[in-house]
Amino acid sequence: MIGNAVYRYRDTAVLSVTAVDAPIVVPSSRFDEELAETLASVGLRPGLLQALAGIEERRWWPADVTFADAAAMAGAKALADSGIDPAQVGLLIDTSVCRDHLEPSAAVDVHQQLGLPTTCLNFDLSNACLGFMNGIQLAATMIDAGQIDYALIVDGEGSRHTQERTIARLREPGTTKEDVLDNFATLTLGSAAAAMVLGRASRHPEGHRVVGGVGRAATEHNKLCVGDLERMITDSRGLLEAGVQLAVATWEGARAEFDWDDLAAYVIHQVSSVHTEAITGSLGIDPARTPTIYRRYGNVGPASIPVTLAQHADQLASGARVACMGIGSGLNSAVIEIEW
């Protein structure tokens, strides 16, 4: 039974999708240098981030840029690109994993920075790396229902604090090989911001229609990756294997509703070279149609799919079918089709 896992939309379109780069480039070789003594002591060679994950560098925000600041920058860019007056926005969703405090929501900070109207519903939506995808689902549902005309989804992620703290811990005496491997995924993270404006397709024929999608859960795997801003512990192999299994189940579950075997592009959540190859291989997807950003950005969490889409949008022809595919720790997965 598919239950409520498959959904279609009638009148929602993407009007703009944008990305903002964090300005400080941090090569993986820097982490190798800072951890040289630890790696030698536990019998690991340098260069694992490049060799195993394919990540050559990532980005950091300056220390005085908050996660909400980053999200607001992307939101302002998306609104400008869409041509939509901020006064028309009826919904703002901040899907960031990273947050500076538990309350108030990051969305209220972004709402204030962008000067959105008092009538604009705003809140945070958190679901690990799947948050932005869930934001699209919710916003499209509200647009189709006639509750709002325009929605703005934003995301601001930053890995600087977490990686600095992790490196400091791994340099302490007594660090084991297991400690390094448990924290390996933390070192693959990166910083970026992204945003998307959605509106009514019937009012915006120039927009990119959100067709529909499918979701699946495998929450028995909720302990494979657990983290906060101070520390993230990950069973990398277990997470990869369970994630691929869930991706296959999600993909197969949609076959009765969607024909996704020969699309123009497959925009998947960017984790590493190993993850990308495992997903494309398991689903039988053409790697040449799967744009990647992980080499220069690392894993930027929920921002990954919109950043990838924004950076490769100019390569998509009008009417091209695009599958956006996300997996979030926990585990949850989703695929959403957009007709470009």
C-alpha positions as CSV (number, residue, x, y, z in Angstrom):
1,M,0.0,0.0,0.0
2,I,1.2,3.5,-0.8
3,G,-1.0,5.3,1.6
4,N,-0.2,9.0,1.7
5,A,3.3,8.5,0.5
6,V,2.6,9.5,-3.1
7,Y,1.3,13.0,-3.9
8,R,0.7,15.2,-6.9
9,Y,0.3,19.0,-7.2
10,R,-2.0,20.9,-9.6
11,D,-1.0,24.5,-9.5
12,T,2.4,25.0,-7.9
13,A,5.6,26.3,-9.7
14,V,9.1,27.1,-8.8
15,L,9.6,30.8,-9.6
16,S,13.3,31.0,-8.6
17,V,15.9,29.0,-6.8
18,T,19.2,30.6,-5.6
19,A,22.4,29.8,-3.8
20,V,24.8,31.9,-1.8
21,D,28.4,30.7,-1.3
22,A,30.1,31.0,2.1
23,P,33.3,33.0,1.3
24,I,36.0,31.2,3.2
25,V,37.4,28.2,1.3
26,V,38.9,25.5,3.5
27,P,40.7,22.7,1.6
28,S,40.7,19.2,3.0
29,S,44.5,19.3,3.0
30,R,44.2,21.8,5.9
31,F,42.4,19.2,8.0
32,D,45.1,16.7,7.1
33,E,47.7,19.1,8.4
34,E,45.9,19.9,11.6
35,L,45.3,16.2,12.3
36,A,48.7,15.0,11.1
37,E,49.9,13.8,14.5
38,T,46.6,12.1,15.3
39,L,46.4,10.3,12.0
40,A,49.9,9.0,12.4
41,S,49.4,7.8,15.9
42,V,46.2,5.8,15.0
43,G,47.7,4.4,11.8
44,L,45.5,6.4,9.3
45,R,47.0,8.1,6.2
46,P,46.2,11.7,5.3
47,G,44.1,12.4,2.3
48,L,41.1,10.2,3.3
49,L,38.6,13.0,2.7
50,Q,39.8,13.4,-0.9
51,A,40.4,9.7,-1.5
52,L,37.2,8.2,0.1
53,A,34.7,11.0,0.0
54,G,36.0,12.9,-3.1
55,I,35.8,16.2,-1.1
56,E,38.6,18.6,-2.0
57,E,37.3,21.6,-0.1
58,R,34.4,23.1,1.7
59,R,33.4,26.7,2.7
60,W,32.9,28.5,6.0
61,W,31.1,31.7,6.9
62,P,32.9,34.5,8.7
63,A,32.4,34.2,12.5
64,D,30.0,37.2,12.6
65,V,27.6,35.7,10.0
66,T,24.8,33.7,11.7
67,F,22.9,30.9,10.1
68,A,19.8,33.1,9.9
69,D,21.9,35.8,8.2
70,A,23.0,33.3,5.6
71,A,19.4,32.1,5.0
72,A,18.2,35.7,4.7
73,M,20.9,36.5,2.1
74,A,19.7,33.6,0.0
75,G,16.0,34.6,0.6
76,A,16.6,38.1,-0.6
77,K,18.3,36.9,-3.7
78,A,15.5,34.4,-4.5
79,L,12.9,37.1,-4.1
80,A,14.8,39.5,-6.3
81,D,15.2,36.8,-9.0
82,S,11.5,35.9,-8.8
83,G,10.3,39.4,-9.2
84,I,7.8,38.8,-6.4
85,D,7.1,41.7,-4.0
86,P,8.0,40.6,-0.5
87,A,4.6,41.9,0.6
88,Q,2.9,39.1,-1.4
89,V,4.7,36.3,0.4
90,G,2.2,34.3,2.6
91,L,4.6,31.6,4.0
92,L,8.2,31.6,5.1
93,I,9.9,28.3,6.0
94,D,13.4,28.0,7.4
95,T,14.6,24.5,6.9
96,S,18.1,24.8,8.4
97,V,19.6,22.1,10.5
98,C,22.0,24.6,12.0
99,R,20.5,27.0,14.6
100,D,22.1,29.3,17.1
101,H,19.4,28.8,19.8
102,L,16.3,26.7,20.5
103,E,14.0,29.7,20.6
104,P,12.8,31.9,19.0
105,S,12.7,30.2,15.6
106,A,15.3,31.2,13.0
107,A,12.4,32.0,10.7
108,V,11.5,35.1,12.8
109,D,15.0,36.5,12.3
110,V,14.8,35.9,8.5
111,H,11.3,37.3,8.4
112,Q,12.5,40.5,10.0
113,Q,15.6,40.8,7.9
114,L,13.6,40.5,4.7
115,G,10.8,42.8,5.8
116,L,8.1,40.3,5.1
117,P,4.5,41.3,6.0
118,T,2.8,40.6,9.3
119,T,0.4,38.3,7.4
120,C,3.2,36.0,6.4
121,L,3.1,32.7,8.3
122,N,6.6,31.8,9.4
123,F,8.3,28.9,11.2
124,D,11.2,26.4,11.2
125,L,10.9,23.0,9.7
126,S,13.6,20.5,10.7
127,N,14.1,17.1,9.3
128,A,17.9,16.7,9.0
129,C,19.1,16.9,5.4
130,L,15.5,16.4,4.1
131,G,14.2,19.6,5.5
132,F,14.2,21.7,2.3
133,M,12.4,18.9,0.4
134,N,9.7,18.8,3.1
135,G,9.5,22.6,2.9
136,I,8.6,22.3,-0.8
137,Q,6.0,19.6,0.0
138,L,4.3,21.7,2.6
139,A,4.4,25.0,0.6
140,A,3.0,23.3,-2.5
141,T,0.2,21.8,-0.5
142,M,-0.7,25.2,0.9
143,I,-0.5,26.8,-2.5
144,D,-2.7,24.1,-4.1
145,A,-5.2,24.5,-1.3
146,G,-5.6,28.2,-2.0
147,Q,-4.3,29.3,1.5
148,I,-1.3,31.2,0.1
149,D,-0.2,32.7,-3.2
150,Y,3.6,32.7,-2.7
151,A,6.0,30.8,-0.4
152,L,9.7,31.4,0.4
153,I,11.8,28.5,1.6
154,V,15.2,29.3,3.0
155,D,18.2,27.4,4.4
156,G,21.4,28.5,5.9
157,E,24.0,25.9,7.0
158,G,27.5,26.3,8.6
159,S,30.1,23.7,9.5
160,R,32.8,26.0,10.9
161,H,32.1,25.7,14.6
162,T,31.4,22.0,14.6
163,Q,34.5,21.2,12.6
164,E,36.7,23.4,14.7
165,R,35.5,21.7,17.9
166,T,35.8,18.3,16.3
167,I,39.4,18.8,15.2
168,A,40.3,20.2,18.6
169,R,38.9,17.0,20.3
170,L,40.6,14.7,17.8
171,R,44.0,16.4,18.5
172,E,43.7,15.5,22.2
173,P,45.9,12.7,23.6
174,G,44.3,9.3,23.7
175,T,42.3,9.7,20.5
176,T,41.7,6.3,18.9
177,K,41.2,5.2,15.3
178,E,37.5,4.6,16.1
179,D,37.2,8.2,17.3
180,V,38.5,9.5,14.0
181,L,36.2,7.2,12.0
182,D,33.2,8.1,14.1
183,N,33.9,11.8,13.3
184,F,34.8,11.3,9.7
185,A,31.4,12.4,8.4
186,T,31.6,15.6,10.4
187,L,34.7,16.6,8.4
188,T,32.8,16.2,5.1
189,L,30.3,18.9,6.1
190,G,30.3,22.4,4.4
191,S,28.6,25.7,4.6
192,A,26.1,27.3,2.1
193,A,22.7,29.0,1.9
194,A,19.9,28.5,-0.5
195,A,16.3,29.7,-1.1
196,M,13.3,29.0,-3.4
197,V,10.2,31.0,-4.2
198,L,7.1,29.0,-5.1
199,G,3.8,30.4,-6.6
200,R,0.8,29.5,-8.6
201,A,1.6,27.9,-11.9
202,S,-1.6,29.3,-13.4
203,R,-0.4,32.8,-12.7
204,H,3.2,32.1,-13.8
205,P,3.5,30.2,-17.0
206,E,7.2,31.0,-17.0
207,G,7.6,29.0,-13.7
208,H,8.8,25.4,-13.3
209,R,5.9,23.2,-12.3
210,V,6.1,21.0,-9.2
211,V,4.6,17.8,-10.5
212,G,4.5,15.6,-7.3
213,G,6.6,13.1,-5.5
214,V,6.9,10.2,-3.1
215,G,8.3,9.8,0.5
216,R,9.4,6.9,2.7
217,A,10.6,6.4,6.2
218,A,13.0,3.8,7.8
219,T,13.1,5.2,11.3
220,E,14.7,2.0,12.7
221,H,17.9,3.6,11.7
222,N,17.5,6.8,13.8
223,K,20.8,6.2,15.8
224,L,23.1,6.0,12.8
225,C,23.9,9.7,12.8
226,V,23.3,11.8,15.9
227,G,24.7,15.3,16.2
228,D,24.5,18.9,17.3
229,L,26.7,22.0,16.8
230,E,29.3,20.6,19.2
231,R,29.6,17.0,17.9
232,M,28.2,14.6,15.3
233,I,28.8,10.9,15.6
234,T,28.1,8.8,12.5
235,D,28.2,5.2,11.5
236,S,29.2,6.1,8.0
237,R,29.0,2.6,6.5
238,G,25.7,1.7,8.3
239,L,24.2,5.1,7.2
240,L,25.3,4.5,3.5
241,E,23.9,1.0,3.4
242,A,20.6,1.9,5.0
243,G,20.3,5.1,3.0
244,V,20.8,3.3,-0.3
245,Q,18.3,0.6,0.7
246,L,15.7,3.3,1.6
247,A,16.4,5.2,-1.7
248,V,15.7,2.0,-3.7
249,A,12.5,1.4,-1.8
250,T,11.4,5.0,-2.3
251,W,12.2,4.8,-6.0
252,E,10.5,1.5,-6.6
253,G,7.4,2.6,-4.6
254,A,6.9,5.5,-7.1
255,R,7.1,3.4,-10.3
256,A,3.3,2.9,-10.4
257,E,2.8,6.7,-10.4
258,F,5.8,8.2,-12.0
259,D,8.1,7.3,-15.0
260,W,11.5,8.4,-13.7
261,D,13.8,6.1,-15.6
262,D,14.8,8.6,-18.4
263,L,14.7,12.1,-17.0
264,A,16.8,15.1,-18.0
265,A,18.5,15.4,-14.6
266,Y,18.7,13.8,-11.2
267,V,19.5,16.3,-8.5
268,I,20.4,14.2,-5.5
269,H,21.5,15.1,-2.0
270,Q,25.3,15.5,-2.1
271,V,27.2,13.6,0.6
272,S,30.3,12.2,-1.1
273,S,31.6,10.4,-4.2
274,V,30.9,7.0,-2.5
275,H,27.3,8.0,-1.7
276,T,26.6,9.4,-5.2
277,E,28.0,6.4,-7.0
278,A,26.0,4.0,-4.7
279,I,22.8,5.9,-5.3
280,T,23.2,6.2,-9.1
281,G,24.3,2.6,-9.4
282,S,21.5,1.1,-7.3
283,L,18.8,3.1,-9.1
284,G,20.3,2.7,-12.6
285,I,20.6,6.4,-13.1
286,D,22.9,7.9,-15.7
287,P,25.8,9.5,-13.7
288,A,26.2,12.0,-16.6
289,R,22.7,13.4,-15.7
290,T,23.5,13.7,-12.0
291,P,25.2,17.1,-11.4
292,T,27.5,17.2,-8.4
293,I,28.8,19.8,-6.0
294,Y,30.3,17.8,-3.2
295,R,33.9,18.2,-4.4
296,R,33.9,21.9,-3.7
297,Y,31.2,22.2,-1.1
298,G,31.1,19.0,0.9
299,N,27.8,18.0,2.5
300,V,25.8,21.2,3.0
301,G,22.8,19.4,4.4
302,P,19.3,20.5,3.3
303,A,20.9,23.3,1.2
304,S,22.5,20.6,-1.0
305,I,19.6,20.0,-3.4
306,P,18.6,23.7,-4.0
307,V,22.3,24.7,-4.3
308,T,22.9,21.9,-6.9
309,L,19.7,22.9,-8.7
310,A,20.5,26.6,-8.7
311,Q,24.0,26.0,-10.0
312,H,22.9,23.8,-12.9
313,A,19.5,25.4,-13.8
314,D,21.0,27.2,-16.9
315,Q,21.7,23.7,-18.3
316,L,18.1,22.7,-18.2
317,A,15.9,23.2,-21.3
318,S,12.3,24.3,-20.9
319,G,10.1,21.3,-20.2
320,A,12.9,19.1,-19.0
321,R,11.9,16.7,-16.2
322,V,14.0,16.8,-13.1
323,A,13.9,14.5,-10.1
324,C,15.1,16.0,-6.8
325,M,16.1,13.2,-4.5
326,G,16.8,13.6,-0.8
327,I,17.7,11.4,2.2
328,G,17.8,12.7,5.8
329,S,19.3,11.1,8.9
330,G,16.6,9.2,10.8
331,L,16.0,7.9,8.1
332,N,13.6,9.6,5.8
333,S,13.6,10.0,2.0
334,A,11.7,11.9,-0.7
335,V,11.7,12.4,-4.4
336,I,10.0,15.4,-6.0
337,E,9.7,15.9,-9.8
338,I,9.9,19.4,-11.2
339,E,9.1,20.1,-14.9
340,W,11.5,22.8,-15.9
